[in-house]
Amino acid sequence: MSEIEVLGLREIKKEVSTEERLITFYLNDELIGVNIKDVIKITKDMDITPVPKTKDYILGVMNLRGNIIPVVSLKKKFNLNGEDNLEHPMIVVVETDLGHIGITVDKVEGAININPEEIQPPPMNSIGIDPDFIDGVIMIENGSGKKELLTLLNIKKIFRTENL
């Protein structure tokens, strides 16, 4: 913030931040980010009740404060290798056009700020996810000082009726 004095009146001018805040997590060894505005809750060790006759990537439903929320495996939805840890699942609950949906992740890394101007278009078939669901990629520095590719998922596009 900076201070401005005009006609003897002081005004504090707030700097407009163009940074976006993301929640980051891992699917296999890939670092993924989603806009923090789309994240409702991060929870773990919830009981997932299977629902018969649903698509294989719908793991079931969970009860979150009296609300029944479907739980989806992005690994299965995107045909990625690896299994979901259903014994002690880590679930990120996101807001979509279809309502709240839980997605299983391997590990939640945390919240970070990024500069949208640094976002690059996704490389072709970067991690096996359809590029239509990716807003872009960005190189970030991880905790050990090494550069890591962060893939930005568009939750709203993934969970539209026509994409289910």
C-alpha positions, 0 to 999 in steps of 0.5 A: 500500500502507498500513501497519497496526499491530495489537497491536504487529505491523506489517502491510502492507495491499495495496490491491486493484486493480480495474483491468483490463489490456488490449492495445490495437490498431487495426483501420482507425481504430478502437481495440480492446482485449482482456484481456491475460490472453487474449494469448499473443504479439504478433508480426510478419512471420510467413509465413502459409500459405494453407489451401484451402477455408476461410472467407474470413476465415481467412487461413491458418496460421503456425508459431509455435515448432513450433505451427501456429496459424490466422490470422484477419482480424477485418476480414473476419470482421466485414465491415469495410472495409480490407485486411490487410497480409499482406506485413508482418502484425502478429499478436496471438496469443490464447488461445481455447476453440478453442486459440491463434488469431492475429488480424491487426491494423493497429497495436499501440498498447500495454498500458493499465489501465482501471477496469471501473466506467467501461465503458459498454455499446456504442452500437448498431452502433458500429463495425460489429461485432456487439454480442454480441462487445463487452464495452463501450466506454470513453473514454480519453485518447490520447497527444496528450491527446485523448479516444478511444473504446476498444472492448473485444472479448470474444475468448472469444465471438468464437472459439466453435465456433458463431461460426465 
